[in-house]
């Protein structure tokens, strides 16, 4: 397997849809002289913008797994991973030393690559004798020490 690409276009749609919806709400509230609700709607619009800009794509190969978006690039090598944890929603957190790499739940992955991607990640972890442990906090964790500086 040379390379597997998982594009997070579903996150992008959610992010930019949120921007569109809350921008309309913000303008409507401001036009009605409701300034505090307008500020709240603007904050939600900026959160949607962050989600949209942060939606990128995962790239996995036999060397490691990487994530790239407009906000940056992150990567961890399979050989660096010493443990893994997963949530009930499907988020997978790969840990190694002081590094943490977070994979979004497979339900958000494109259907065209989902089965192959799940199989590939599972094979990589099984080959290294890593069994993901259930975690209540896996959904709330962020990447740590895996940013690639260009």
C-alpha positions in Angstrom: 0.0 0.0 0.0 1.7 3.2 -1.1 -0.4 5.8 0.5 -4.0 6.2 1.9 -5.7 9.6 1.9 -8.6 10.4 4.1 -10.1 13.8 3.2 -12.2 15.5 5.9 -14.5 17.3 3.5 -17.5 16.5 5.8 -15.9 18.7 8.5 -15.3 21.4 6.0 -19.0 21.4 5.1 -20.1 21.6 8.7 -17.6 24.4 9.4 -18.5 26.6 6.5 -22.2 25.9 6.9 -21.9 27.1 10.5 -20.2 30.3 9.2 -23.0 30.9 6.8 -25.8 30.3 9.2 -24.4 32.3 12.1 -23.3 35.1 9.9 -26.9 35.6 8.8 -28.1 35.4 12.4 -25.4 38.0 13.4 -26.5 40.4 10.7 -30.2 39.9 11.5 -29.6 40.5 15.2 -27.5 43.6 14.6 -30.1 45.0 12.2 -32.7 44.5 14.9 -30.5 46.4 17.4 -29.9 43.2 19.4 -26.1 43.7 19.8 -25.3 41.2 22.5 -26.9 38.3 20.6 -25.1 39.6 17.5 -21.8 39.2 19.3 -22.7 35.7 20.4 -23.6 34.8 16.8 -20.4 36.3 15.6 -18.4 34.1 18.0 -20.2 31.0 16.7 -19.4 32.1 13.2 -15.7 32.3 14.1 -15.8 28.8 15.6 -17.3 27.6 12.3 -14.5 29.3 10.5 -11.9 27.6 12.7 -13.6 24.2 12.0 -13.6 24.9 8.3 -10.0 26.0 8.1 -8.9 23.1 10.4 -10.6 20.5 8.2 -7.9 18.9 6.1 -6.8 15.4 5.3 -5.1 12.4 6.9 -2.4 10.6 4.9 -1.3 7.2 6.1 1.5 5.0 4.7 3.7 2.3 6.1 6.0 4.9 7.7 3.4 6.9 9.7 0.3 9.0 9.6 0.0 12.7 9.0 -2.7 15.4 9.0 -2.6 18.6 7.0 -5.0 21.5 7.0 -4.7 25.3 6.4 -3.8 25.6 10.1 -0.7 23.4 9.9 0.8 19.9 9.5 1.1 17.1 12.1 2.8 13.7 11.8 3.7 10.7 13.9 5.6 7.6 12.8 4.2 4.2 13.6 7.5 3.3 15.3 7.0 6.2 17.8 3.6 4.9 18.9 3.6 3.0 22.2 0.0 3.1 23.2 -3.5 4.1 21.9 -6.9 4.9 23.4 -10.3 5.3 21.8 -13.6 6.8 22.8 -17.1 5.4 22.4 -17.6 7.8 19.5 -14.6 6.4 17.7 -11.9 9.0 18.2 -8.5 7.3 18.3 -5.6 8.9 20.2 -2.1 7.5 19.3 0.6 8.2 21.9 4.3 7.8 21.9 6.7 9.4 24.5 5.5 13.0 24.8 3.6 12.9 21.5 -0.1 12.7 20.9 -1.8 12.3 17.5 -5.6 12.4 17.3 -7.6 10.6 14.5 -11.2 11.7 14.0 -14.0 9.1 14.3 -14.3 6.9 11.2 -17.9 7.9 10.8 -16.7 11.2 9.5 -14.3 9.6 6.9 -15.4 9.3 3.3 -17.2 6.0 2.6 -14.9 5.3 -0.3 -11.9 4.8 1.9 -13.4 4.1 5.3 -13.1 0.2 5.3 -9.6 0.2 3.8 -8.4 3.0 6.2 -9.9 1.2 9.3 -8.2 -2.0 8.3 -4.9 -0.3 7.6 -4.7 1.5 11.0 -5.9 -1.7 12.8 -3.1 -3.7 11.1 -0.5 -1.1 12.0 -1.5 -1.2 15.6 -1.9 -5.0 15.8 1.5 -5.4 14.1 3.1 -3.4 17.0 1.0 -5.3 19.6 -0.9 -2.1 20.6 -4.4 -2.5 21.8 -6.4 0.7 22.1 -7.8 1.2 25.6 -11.2 2.8 26.2 -10.9 6.4 27.3 -13.6 8.9 28.4 -11.4 11.8 27.4 -10.2 10.8 23.9 -12.9 13.0 22.2 -11.5 16.1 24.0 -7.8 15.7 23.3 -5.7 17.6 20.8 -2.5 16.9 18.9 0.6 17.4 21.0 4.3 17.6 19.9 3.5 16.3 16.4 3.4 19.6 14.5 5.7 19.6 11.5 7.6 22.8 11.1 8.3 23.6 7.4 
